[in-house]
Amino acid sequence: AYITVGYVAMEGQGALIHCGEQDGEQAILDIGERTVDALAADGQKLMTSLCGGNEELGIGQITDAVRTLAQRYGRQLPAPQIHDILWSWSHNEALPVVRTSQGSIPEEELYSTIEKARMTLAKGMVSFASSLWNVEGEAVGERFDLIYIAGGGAYYIGDLLGKMLPRAVIPSDPENANILG
């Protein structure tokens, strides 16, 4: 038997193929559960010196914050239940009730925890992008025609990144952008 390894694409490159332009400089932040990958390209050609990944940033930071809140109320929430809370939050639906021995965790406390964790994560993402894309005298990412916010994390912090990064856009179906590419 012979095994041949073909081209191995960077995480996020599928999103570039799916939603990226053929011309012009563009970038992608592909936000996952525990990672974020940043890619930059001129058209569809990667600018590898401006690409990188970070294994410390991701939606897991928000789930950790909700988990810590629940622990203060004596609950150990499994990840799927936390993701249900985040999904409801991101779709402007009523949050699932989290029962405790004294009743339930107040919804406003869940909202506050999510918002604080989102802001911390978004600032961390911009700092990470700055470490790769910084040009002295320019705002982070100013050089790009578009910055795509892809991956499942786009639902949770895409709006904040849209305010912090120039020309940031969230493609339709961002969690499937890599697969579709």
Contacts in CASP RR format, 6 or more apart in sequence:
PFRMAT RR
TARGET T0000
AUTHOR 0000-0000-0000
METHOD contacts of the structure
MODEL  1
AYITVGYVAMEGQGALIHCGEQDGEQAILDIGERTVDALAADGQKLMTSL
CGGNEELGIGQITDAVRTLAQRYGRQLPAPQIHDILWSWSHNEALPVVRT
SQGSIPEEELYSTIEKARMTLAKGMVSFASSLWNVEGEAVGERFDLIYIA
GGGAYYIGDLLGKMLPRAVIPSDPENANILG
10 37 0 8 1.000
10 39 0 8 1.000
10 46 0 8 1.000
10 51 0 8 1.000
10 52 0 8 1.000
11 30 0 8 1.000
11 35 0 8 1.000
11 37 0 8 1.000
11 53 0 8 1.000
11 178 0 8 1.000
12 28 0 8 1.000
12 30 0 8 1.000
12 37 0 8 1.000
12 39 0 8 1.000
12 150 0 8 1.000
12 177 0 8 1.000
12 178 0 8 1.000
13 39 0 8 1.000
13 46 0 8 1.000
13 178 0 8 1.000
14 177 0 8 1.000
14 178 0 8 1.000
14 179 0 8 1.000
14 180 0 8 1.000
14 181 0 8 1.000
15 28 0 8 1.000
15 30 0 8 1.000
15 148 0 8 1.000
15 150 0 8 1.000
15 151 0 8 1.000
15 171 0 8 1.000
15 174 0 8 1.000
15 177 0 8 1.000
15 178 0 8 1.000
15 181 0 8 1.000
16 26 0 8 1.000
16 28 0 8 1.000
16 39 0 8 1.000
16 41 0 8 1.000
16 44 0 8 1.000
16 46 0 8 1.000
16 148 0 8 1.000
17 44 0 8 1.000
17 181 0 8 1.000
18 171 0 8 1.000
18 177 0 8 1.000
18 178 0 8 1.000
18 180 0 8 1.000
18 181 0 8 1.000
19 148 0 8 1.000
19 150 0 8 1.000
19 171 0 8 1.000
19 177 0 8 1.000
20 26 0 8 1.000
20 41 0 8 1.000
20 43 0 8 1.000
20 44 0 8 1.000
20 146 0 8 1.000
20 148 0 8 1.000
21 43 0 8 1.000
21 145 0 8 1.000
21 146 0 8 1.000
22 43 0 8 1.000
22 44 0 8 1.000
23 43 0 8 1.000
24 42 0 8 1.000
24 43 0 8 1.000
24 145 0 8 1.000
25 40 0 8 1.000
25 41 0 8 1.000
25 42 0 8 1.000
25 43 0 8 1.000
25 47 0 8 1.000
25 143 0 8 1.000
25 144 0 8 1.000
25 145 0 8 1.000
26 40 0 8 1.000
26 41 0 8 1.000
26 43 0 8 1.000
26 144 0 8 1.000
26 145 0 8 1.000
26 146 0 8 1.000
26 147 0 8 1.000
26 148 0 8 1.000
27 38 0 8 1.000
27 39 0 8 1.000
27 40 0 8 1.000
27 41 0 8 1.000
27 50 0 8 1.000
27 129 0 8 1.000
27 133 0 8 1.000
27 141 0 8 1.000
27 144 0 8 1.000
27 146 0 8 1.000
27 147 0 8 1.000
27 148 0 8 1.000
28 37 0 8 1.000
28 38 0 8 1.000
28 39 0 8 1.000
28 40 0 8 1.000
28 41 0 8 1.000
28 147 0 8 1.000
28 148 0 8 1.000
28 149 0 8 1.000
28 150 0 8 1.000
29 36 0 8 1.000
29 37 0 8 1.000
29 38 0 8 1.000
29 125 0 8 1.000
29 129 0 8 1.000
29 147 0 8 1.000
29 148 0 8 1.000
29 149 0 8 1.000
29 150 0 8 1.000
29 161 0 8 1.000
30 36 0 8 1.000
30 37 0 8 1.000
30 38 0 8 1.000
30 39 0 8 1.000
30 150 0 8 1.000
30 151 0 8 1.000
30 177 0 8 1.000
30 178 0 8 1.000
31 57 0 8 1.000
31 58 0 8 1.000
31 59 0 8 1.000
31 125 0 8 1.000
31 149 0 8 1.000
31 150 0 8 1.000
31 151 0 8 1.000
31 152 0 8 1.000
31 153 0 8 1.000
31 154 0 8 1.000
31 156 0 8 1.000
31 157 0 8 1.000
31 158 0 8 1.000
32 58 0 8 1.000
32 59 0 8 1.000
32 151 0 8 1.000
32 152 0 8 1.000
32 153 0 8 1.000
33 58 0 8 1.000
33 59 0 8 1.000
33 60 0 8 1.000
33 63 0 8 1.000
34 55 0 8 1.000
34 56 0 8 1.000
34 57 0 8 1.000
34 58 0 8 1.000
34 59 0 8 1.000
34 60 0 8 1.000
35 53 0 8 1.000
35 54 0 8 1.000
35 55 0 8 1.000
35 57 0 8 1.000
35 58 0 8 1.000
36 53 0 8 1.000
36 54 0 8 1.000
36 57 0 8 1.000
36 58 0 8 1.000
36 125 0 8 1.000
36 128 0 8 1.000
37 51 0 8 1.000
37 52 0 8 1.000
37 53 0 8 1.000
37 54 0 8 1.000
38 50 0 8 1.000
38 51 0 8 1.000
38 52 0 8 1.000
38 53 0 8 1.000
38 54 0 8 1.000
38 128 0 8 1.000
38 129 0 8 1.000
38 132 0 8 1.000
38 133 0 8 1.000
39 46 0 8 1.000
39 50 0 8 1.000
39 51 0 8 1.000
39 52 0 8 1.000
40 46 0 8 1.000
40 47 0 8 1.000
40 50 0 8 1.000
40 51 0 8 1.000
40 132 0 8 1.000
40 133 0 8 1.000
40 144 0 8 1.000
41 47 0 8 1.000
50 132 0 8 1.000
50 133 0 8 1.000
51 132 0 8 1.000
52 132 0 8 1.000
53 128 0 8 1.000
54 128 0 8 1.000
57 121 0 8 1.000
57 124 0 8 1.000
57 125 0 8 1.000
57 128 0 8 1.000
58 121 0 8 1.000
58 153 0 8 1.000
59 86 0 8 1.000
59 121 0 8 1.000
59 152 0 8 1.000
59 153 0 8 1.000
59 156 0 8 1.000
59 157 0 8 1.000
61 117 0 8 1.000
61 120 0 8 1.000
61 121 0 8 1.000
62 86 0 8 1.000
62 114 0 8 1.000
62 117 0 8 1.000
62 118 0 8 1.000
62 121 0 8 1.000
62 156 0 8 1.000
63 79 0 8 1.000
63 82 0 8 1.000
63 83 0 8 1.000
63 86 0 8 1.000
64 117 0 8 1.000
65 113 0 8 1.000
65 114 0 8 1.000
65 116 0 8 1.000
65 117 0 8 1.000
66 77 0 8 1.000
66 82 0 8 1.000
66 85 0 8 1.000
66 86 0 8 1.000
66 110 0 8 1.000
66 113 0 8 1.000
66 114 0 8 1.000
66 117 0 8 1.000
67 77 0 8 1.000
67 82 0 8 1.000
69 105 0 8 1.000
69 109 0 8 1.000
69 110 0 8 1.000
69 113 0 8 1.000
70 76 0 8 1.000
70 77 0 8 1.000
70 82 0 8 1.000
70 98 0 8 1.000
70 105 0 8 1.000
73 98 0 8 1.000
73 100 0 8 1.000
73 102 0 8 1.000
73 105 0 8 1.000
74 100 0 8 1.000
74 101 0 8 1.000
75 98 0 8 1.000
75 99 0 8 1.000
75 100 0 8 1.000
75 105 0 8 1.000
77 98 0 8 1.000
81 96 0 8 1.000
81 98 0 8 1.000
84 96 0 8 1.000
85 95 0 8 1.000
85 96 0 8 1.000
85 98 0 8 1.000
85 110 0 8 1.000
85 114 0 8 1.000
86 114 0 8 1.000
86 156 0 8 1.000
87 155 0 8 1.000
88 94 0 8 1.000
88 95 0 8 1.000
88 96 0 8 1.000
89 95 0 8 1.000
89 110 0 8 1.000
89 111 0 8 1.000
89 114 0 8 1.000
90 155 0 8 1.000
90 156 0 8 1.000
95 107 0 8 1.000
95 110 0 8 1.000
95 111 0 8 1.000
97 104 0 8 1.000
98 104 0 8 1.000
98 105 0 8 1.000
98 110 0 8 1.000
118 156 0 8 1.000
118 157 0 8 1.000
118 160 0 8 1.000
119 160 0 8 1.000
121 156 0 8 1.000
121 157 0 8 1.000
122 157 0 8 1.000
122 158 0 8 1.000
122 160 0 8 1.000
122 161 0 8 1.000
122 164 0 8 1.000
123 164 0 8 1.000
125 157 0 8 1.000
125 161 0 8 1.000
126 140 0 8 1.000
126 161 0 8 1.000
126 164 0 8 1.000
126 165 0 8 1.000
129 140 0 8 1.000
129 141 0 8 1.000
129 165 0 8 1.000
130 140 0 8 1.000
133 140 0 8 1.000
133 141 0 8 1.000
133 143 0 8 1.000
133 144 0 8 1.000
134 140 0 8 1.000
135 141 0 8 1.000
135 142 0 8 1.000
135 143 0 8 1.000
139 166 0 8 1.000
140 164 0 8 1.000
140 165 0 8 1.000
141 147 0 8 1.000
141 165 0 8 1.000
141 166 0 8 1.000
142 166 0 8 1.000
144 166 0 8 1.000
144 167 0 8 1.000
145 167 0 8 1.000
146 167 0 8 1.000
146 168 0 8 1.000
146 169 0 8 1.000
147 161 0 8 1.000
147 165 0 8 1.000
147 166 0 8 1.000
147 167 0 8 1.000
147 168 0 8 1.000
147 169 0 8 1.000
148 168 0 8 1.000
148 169 0 8 1.000
148 170 0 8 1.000
148 171 0 8 1.000
148 177 0 8 1.000
149 157 0 8 1.000
149 158 0 8 1.000
149 161 0 8 1.000
149 162 0 8 1.000
149 168 0 8 1.000
149 169 0 8 1.000
149 170 0 8 1.000
149 174 0 8 1.000
150 170 0 8 1.000
150 171 0 8 1.000
150 174 0 8 1.000
150 175 0 8 1.000
150 177 0 8 1.000
150 178 0 8 1.000
151 174 0 8 1.000
151 175 0 8 1.000
151 177 0 8 1.000
151 178 0 8 1.000
152 174 0 8 1.000
152 175 0 8 1.000
153 174 0 8 1.000
153 175 0 8 1.000
154 170 0 8 1.000
154 174 0 8 1.000
154 175 0 8 1.000
155 174 0 8 1.000
155 175 0 8 1.000
158 168 0 8 1.000
158 170 0 8 1.000
161 168 0 8 1.000
162 168 0 8 1.000
171 177 0 8 1.000
173 180 0 8 1.000
END
